[in-house]
Amino acid sequence: MRRRLITAEPGLEEDLAMTIEIIYLTAQIQRWLNQRVARHLAAQAEKLAR
């Protein structure tokens, strides 16, 4: 059984769910980008070490 958020304003529950989804997706993009930057920096460091 899914619990419903008690809200005073219609649509607020859907807005909250969408906001949480956007934050989650933003965090995923940030992790992906951080991994790309880390790989790039490691490759640059490898080149400089030679």
C-alpha positions in Angstrom: 0.0 0.0 0.0 1.4 3.4 -1.0 1.3 6.2 1.5 -0.1 9.4 0.3 1.5 12.7 1.3 -1.1 15.0 2.9 -0.8 18.3 1.2 -2.8 21.5 1.4 -2.2 22.4 -2.2 -3.4 20.2 -5.2 -0.5 19.0 -7.3 2.1 19.5 -4.6 2.7 15.8 -4.2 3.4 15.4 -8.0 5.7 18.5 -7.8 7.6 16.9 -4.9 8.0 13.6 -6.8 9.3 15.4 -9.9 11.7 17.5 -7.8 13.1 14.4 -6.2 13.5 12.7 -9.6 15.3 15.8 -11.0 17.7 15.8 -8.0 18.4 12.1 -8.4 19.1 12.4 -12.1 21.3 15.5 -11.5 23.3 13.4 -9.0 23.7 10.6 -11.5 24.9 13.1 -14.2 27.4 14.6 -11.7 28.8 11.1 -10.8 29.2 10.3 -14.5 30.9 13.6 -15.2 33.2 13.2 -12.2 34.2 9.8 -13.5 34.9 11.2 -16.9 37.0 14.0 -15.5 38.9 11.6 -13.2 39.8 9.4 -16.2 40.9 12.4 -18.2 43.1 13.6 -15.4 44.6 10.2 -14.9 45.4 10.0 -18.6 47.0 13.5 -18.5 49.1 12.5 -15.4 50.2 9.3 -17.2 51.4 11.4 -20.2 53.3 13.8 -17.9 54.9 10.9 -16.0 56.6 9.6 -19.2 
